[in-house]
Amino acid sequence: ALLASILPARADVAGWPFYDGSLICSKWNSEWPMTTSSYTSGVVTSSCTAGSVTAQAKADVLRVINLFRWHAGIDPVQTMDAAKDVNTQECSLMCARAQTIKHTGWVTTDACYTAAGDSGCGSSNLAAGLTVPNSIVALWIQDNNVASLGHRRWIFSPTLNGISFGLVGAYSALYVFGTQPNTLSRGYWSWPPQGYVPLQAINSQGVPTTWNWASPASIAAITTCSVTYSGASVLSGACYFENSNFGPYKVIGMPVTTSLTNRAGCYDVSLGYQTTAGGPVMTVSYTVALYDCTTAGGAISNCPPPPPPTPFPTPAPAPTPVPTPVPAPTPVPTPVPVPTPQPVPVPVPEPSPVAVPVPSPTP
């Protein structure tokens, strides 16, 4: 049976989805730029001195990650984990000395090898070729030529918290295994998101080759998939699903023609999928409005008028409970204690290995 669209009237981030061009452009223009040009301190690659990322650069990374999450209607990452800085910074150093990025396969004889760096590489998004932190974050979100979209999925994971950022030259690492409770009650996210989103947020580091819809439920089959601009398809290939464990959400990938999606205006997305083989078809339809923050009116002339805002419901006051009389308890004789036998020790199993993020793209 066909089900109605599962998109709700409202989401968790107040006001999302957004239909106010001045709001989203003001947010983007004020929070995207780096506030410092001093990204690291004390790094000497030739002597295997990892140094550190400056406090201001760390703050910029956290702010930019949360800027993208805000546009997607996802609550922010709350904290950075200073205890993981040694892992991400030494991983970045190892990659810089090796002139490559890899999550696994390090050996103790590798230049600048440390166990902390090895662990950091196995629990982080990695990137090579860029030196400016906000562009590195955008590269992971772009995730071109990475079918799993693993880097994007980690950054947009509603449970992501306690991140750490490392940078040595043009090699970087972002720790992504920290967690927080999932507050995304609506149960999905997408990139680009429903509603207005700055065109500049989409093409800040090249246009994504794949758009996505993400849901916590595994996907068994895709029944329909379309992305259109004024009725014309902008898909460049077949849609696909990915149930790999890069964060808790599974994705439907929608390969798009970048020359057609690097323009302002409205794009209509329509999906049908099943979470069990032969099960009911879930349908999803929404509109992405890429809003050009450099042009008056956002250059979205092909968009319909935005829907009226849906107010959050006002909770009704709870009735005052009336206390129920409690009868006096009947005295119960105290039982004679019986000796408790000592428990037999049970072996504790070894922890299961942790899933490793997908390799990063090199632009």
C-alpha positions in Angstrom: 0.0 0.0 0.0 1.2 3.5 -0.8 1.7 5.7 2.2 1.4 9.4 2.4 4.6 11.5 2.5 6.4 11.0 5.8 7.6 14.6 5.9 6.3 16.3 9.0 5.0 19.8 9.3 7.9 20.9 11.5 11.3 19.7 12.6 13.6 19.9 15.6 15.6 23.0 14.8 13.3 26.0 15.3 11.9 27.4 12.1 13.3 24.6 9.8 12.7 24.1 6.9 13.6 27.7 6.2 11.9 29.9 3.7 13.5 33.2 4.6 16.3 34.2 2.2 17.7 37.0 4.3 17.9 34.6 7.3 19.8 31.8 5.6 22.2 34.2 3.8 22.9 36.2 6.9 23.7 33.0 8.8 25.9 31.7 6.0 27.8 35.0 5.4 28.5 35.5 9.1 29.5 31.9 10.0 31.2 30.5 7.0 34.4 32.6 6.9 37.4 31.6 8.9 38.2 34.1 11.7 41.9 33.3 11.7 44.7 32.5 9.2 46.8 30.9 11.9 45.6 27.2 11.8 48.5 25.4 13.6 51.3 25.9 16.0 54.6 24.1 16.5 54.3 21.7 13.6 57.7 20.4 12.3 57.0 17.5 10.0 60.7 16.7 9.3 61.3 16.0 13.0 58.0 14.3 13.6 56.8 17.2 15.8 53.0 17.1 15.6 52.3 20.5 17.1 48.7 21.5 17.6 45.7 23.2 16.0 45.1 26.7 17.3 42.2 27.3 19.6 40.6 29.7 17.2 40.9 27.3 14.2 39.2 24.6 16.4 36.4 27.0 17.2 36.0 27.8 13.5 35.8 24.1 12.6 33.0 23.5 15.2 31.1 26.6 14.1 31.3 25.6 10.4 30.2 22.0 11.0 27.2 23.3 13.0 26.4 25.9 10.3 25.9 23.0 7.8 23.9 21.0 10.4 21.7 24.1 11.0 20.8 24.4 7.4 19.9 20.7 7.4 17.7 21.1 10.4 20.0 19.0 12.7 20.9 20.0 16.3 24.5 21.1 16.8 27.5 19.2 17.9 27.9 20.3 21.5 31.6 19.8 22.3 35.1 19.1 21.1 37.1 16.4 22.9 40.5 17.7 23.7 41.6 14.2 24.8 41.4 13.1 21.1 43.6 16.0 19.8 46.7 13.9 20.1 45.1 11.2 18.0 43.9 13.5 15.1 47.0 15.6 15.1 49.4 12.6 15.1 47.3 10.9 12.4 47.6 14.1 10.3 51.4 14.1 10.9 51.7 10.4 9.8 49.7 11.1 6.7 51.8 14.2 5.9 55.1 12.3 6.2 53.7 9.4 4.1 52.2 11.8 1.6 49.0 9.7 1.6 45.9 9.1 3.7 44.7 5.8 5.0 42.5 4.6 7.9 44.3 1.3 8.4 47.5 -0.5 7.4 50.0 1.6 9.4 53.1 -0.2 10.7 55.4 0.8 13.5 58.3 1.4 11.1 56.3 4.1 9.2 57.9 7.6 9.6 56.4 9.5 12.6 54.3 6.4 13.6 52.6 6.5 17.0 49.9 4.3 18.4 47.8 7.4 19.1 48.0 8.5 15.5 47.2 5.0 14.2 44.1 5.0 16.4 43.2 8.5 15.2 43.4 7.5 11.6 41.0 4.6 12.2 38.3 6.8 13.8 38.4 9.9 11.7 37.4 11.5 8.4 40.6 12.1 6.5 41.4 14.5 3.8 44.4 15.6 1.7 45.1 18.6 -0.6 43.5 21.4 1.4 44.9 23.6 4.1 42.0 25.9 5.1 39.7 24.2 7.7 36.3 25.5 6.5 37.0 24.2 3.0 38.1 20.8 4.4 34.8 20.5 6.2 33.0 21.4 2.9 35.0 18.8 1.1 33.9 16.0 3.4 30.3 17.2 3.0 30.7 17.3 -0.8 32.0 13.7 -0.7 32.4 13.4 -4.5 33.2 10.0 -5.9 32.5 8.3 -2.5 29.4 6.2 -3.1 28.8 5.5 0.6 28.8 9.3 1.4 30.4 8.2 4.6 32.2 11.5 5.5 29.0 13.5 4.9 27.0 10.9 7.0 29.4 11.2 9.9 29.2 15.0 9.9 25.4 15.1 9.7 24.9 12.3 12.1 22.4 13.6 14.8 24.4 11.6 17.4 27.8 13.2 16.6 29.6 14.9 19.5 33.0 15.2 21.1 34.8 15.9 17.8 38.5 16.7 17.4 40.3 18.2 14.4 43.9 17.7 13.3 45.9 19.4 10.6 49.5 19.1 9.3 50.1 20.9 6.1 47.5 19.7 3.6 46.6 16.6 5.6 43.7 16.6 8.1 41.7 14.4 10.3 38.3 14.8 12.1 37.5 12.4 14.9 33.8 11.3 14.4 33.2 8.5 16.9 32.0 10.7 19.8 28.3 10.5 20.5 25.4 12.3 22.1 21.7 11.3 22.3 19.8 11.5 19.1 17.4 14.4 19.2 16.2 14.2 15.6 12.7 13.2 16.3 11.5 13.6 12.7 13.7 10.6 11.8 15.3 11.8 8.6 17.7 14.3 7.1 18.8 15.2 3.5 21.5 17.0 1.7 20.7 19.4 0.2 17.9 19.9 2.6 14.2 20.7 2.1 13.4 24.5 1.9 15.8 27.3 1.2 19.6 26.7 1.4 22.3 29.0 0.2 23.7 28.0 -3.2 27.0 29.0 -1.8 26.7 26.2 0.8 26.3 23.7 -1.9 29.1 24.8 -4.2 31.5 26.2 -1.6 34.0 23.4 -2.4 32.6 22.1 -5.7 29.1 20.9 -6.4 28.1 17.6 -4.8 27.9 14.8 -7.4 25.4 13.0 -5.2 22.4 14.3 -3.2 20.9 12.1 -0.5 18.0 11.2 1.7 18.9 9.6 5.0 16.8 7.5 7.4 17.6 5.3 10.4 15.8 2.3 8.8 17.7 0.1 6.4 16.5 0.3 2.8 15.6 -2.9 1.0 14.6 -1.4 -2.4 14.0 1.8 -4.3 10.8 1.9 -6.3 10.8 5.4 -7.6 13.4 8.2 -7.7 13.4 11.6 -9.4 15.1 15.0 -9.1 13.8 17.6 -11.5 14.3 21.3 -12.2 11.2 22.9 -13.8 10.1 19.4 -14.8 13.4 18.3 -16.4 15.5 15.6 -14.8 18.9 16.5 -13.4 19.8 12.9 -12.5 23.0 11.6 -14.1 22.6 8.0 -13.1 20.5 5.4 -11.2 19.6 6.1 -7.6 21.0 3.6 -5.1 20.8 2.8 -1.4 23.6 2.4 1.1 23.1 0.5 4.4 26.8 0.6 5.6 27.4 1.8 9.1 28.8 5.3 8.7 26.8 6.8 11.6 23.4 5.5 12.4 21.6 6.6 9.3 21.2 4.8 5.9 21.0 6.7 2.7 19.5 6.8 -0.7 22.0 8.4 -3.1 20.8 10.5 -6.0 23.6 11.1 -8.6 23.0 14.5 -10.2 24.5 16.4 -13.1 26.7 19.0 -11.5 26.4 21.4 -14.4 22.7 21.4 -13.9 22.6 21.6 -10.1 25.2 24.4 -9.8 22.4 27.0 -10.3 19.8 28.7 -8.1 16.2 27.7 -8.2 13.9 24.9 -7.1 14.5 21.2 -7.4 11.7 18.7 -6.8 12.7 15.4 -5.2 10.4 12.4 -5.2 11.3 9.0 -3.7 9.6 5.7 -3.1 11.3 3.0 -1.1 10.8 -0.2 1.0 12.4 -1.0 4.3 11.6 -4.7 3.9 11.5 -6.7 0.7 7.9 -6.7 -0.6 6.8 -4.4 2.3 4.9 -1.2 2.0 6.3 1.6 -0.1 7.3 4.7 1.8 6.9 7.9 -0.3 8.9 11.1 0.2 8.4 14.3 -1.8 10.1 17.7 -1.0 11.5 20.7 -2.7 15.1 22.0 -2.4 15.5 25.8 -3.2 19.1 26.7 -3.9 19.1 30.4 -3.0 21.8 32.6 -4.4 22.9 34.9 -1.6 24.7 37.2 -4.1 21.6 38.1 -6.1 18.5 40.0 -5.0 15.6 37.6 -4.5 18.0 34.6 -4.6 17.4 33.9 -8.3 14.7 31.4 -7.5 12.1 32.5 -10.0 11.1 29.0 -10.8 10.0 28.3 -7.2 6.4 28.3 -6.0 5.5 30.7 -3.2 6.8 29.3 0.1 4.2 27.6 2.3 2.9 29.5 5.4 4.9 28.8 8.5 3.5 26.1 10.8 3.5 27.2 14.4 4.7 24.9 17.1 1.8 23.6 19.1 1.1 25.2 22.4 1.1 22.6 25.1 -2.1 22.6 27.3 -1.5 22.9 31.0 -1.6 19.5 32.8 -4.4 19.0 35.3 -3.5 19.2 38.9 -3.4 15.7 40.2 -5.6 14.8 43.2 -3.8 12.8 45.8 -5.2 9.4 46.5 -5.3 8.3 50.1 -2.9 5.6 50.8 -4.0 3.0 53.5 -1.6 2.3 56.3 0.5 -0.7 55.5 -0.1 -4.0 57.3 2.9 -5.0 59.5 4.8 -7.8 57.9 7.0 -10.1 60.0 10.7 -9.6 59.1 12.0 -12.8 57.4 15.1 -14.5 58.7 18.0 -13.7 56.2 19.3 -16.6 54.2 23.0 -16.7 53.3 23.6 -15.8 49.6 26.0 -18.0 47.7 29.0 -16.2 46.1 28.6 -15.8 42.3 30.7 -17.7 40.0 33.0 -15.4 37.9 32.0 -15.2 34.2 34.6 -14.3 31.6 34.1 -10.9 30.0 34.1 -11.0 26.1 36.6 -8.8 24.2 35.0 -5.7 22.8 33.8 -5.8 19.2 35.9 -3.8 16.6 34.6 -0.4 15.8 33.4 0.4 12.2 35.9 2.4 10.2 34.8 5.5 8.2 35.1 5.3 4.4 38.3 6.6 2.8 38.2 10.4 2.0 38.2 11.9 -1.4 41.2 13.7 -2.7 40.1 16.6 -4.9 
